Amino acid sequence: MSQPQSAAEAEMASLIVEALNLEGVEPTEIDPAAPLFGKGLGLDSIDALELALEISKRYGVQMKSDDENNREIFASLASLTAHVMATRPA
């Protein structure tokens, strides 16, 4: 692991593993800087939709499939966590 997870990243990692039923993946194993898609966790667009739904339910953050920033938002655990923490309702 290249960098330790923050408390918020650990919470988001747990949400990812639970929401997507990732077998054999421990939330603590997800490197905050590693890609979530492709070579990283290997997620796909369906996973992104499921994840967006869970994030909406848990954090009240609406994520749009046509958002031009999705590639950056979903780039890594760190970027996804930062986006959700910055945009969730108080």
N, C-alpha and C positions, 0 to 999 in steps of 0.2 A: 504494500500500500504506500503510495507516494506521499499522501498527506492525510492526517486524521480528519474524521468527520466532526463537524460542529454538532451541537444538540439538534438544531433545526434540520441539518442534513441527515442525521441519524433517523429522525422522525420521518422525513421524506423517503429515505431508503426503505424503511419499514412499510410505508404506504405503497411504494412501487412493488416490492416483493409480494405483499398481501394482495393488492389489486390485480396483479397480473399472474398470480399463482406461479411464481418463478421457482421451479423445483431445483434443489441443489444450490440455491443462491442464498447466502446469509446477508441480511442488510448491512452488517458490519464489513462485509467484503467489498462493497461497492465503493470504488475510489471516487471521491468527489470530482476529480478532474477528468476521469475517463469518459469516453463517449457513451451515451445511453443507446445509441443506434449503431448499426453496422458492427464494427469490430469490438466495440465495448460490450454492453449487455446483449447486443443483438436484437434490440426491439425493432418493431415495424410500425407502420402507420396505424394499424388496428390497436396496437398497444398504446400508442399516443392518444387515441380517442378514449380508450378505457381509462387511461391515466388522467386525462383532462376531466372526465366525469367524476372520478374519485376526488380530485383536487377541488372541484366545484362543491361537492358534497361536504368534504371535510373542512375546507378553508373559505368557502364562499367566493372563490376567485373564478370568474368566467373566462375560459380560454376558448378562443375562436379558431376553427380549423383553417380559416383563410388569413390568419394573422401573418403578415410578412416577417415578423420576428420569431416565428415558431422554431426555425432552425437554430437560432441562438438560444432561445428559451430552453428548448429540449436538448441542447448540446451535451450537457453533463448534469450530474446530480447537483453540483455547486450552482450552476446557472439556473436550473429549474427551481431550486430552493430559494435562491436570491430573488427571482421573479415573484414567486408566490408570497414570500415574506414582505416584499415591497408593495404588492398590489392587493393584499387581502384586506377586507374591511376591518376597521379598528374594533 
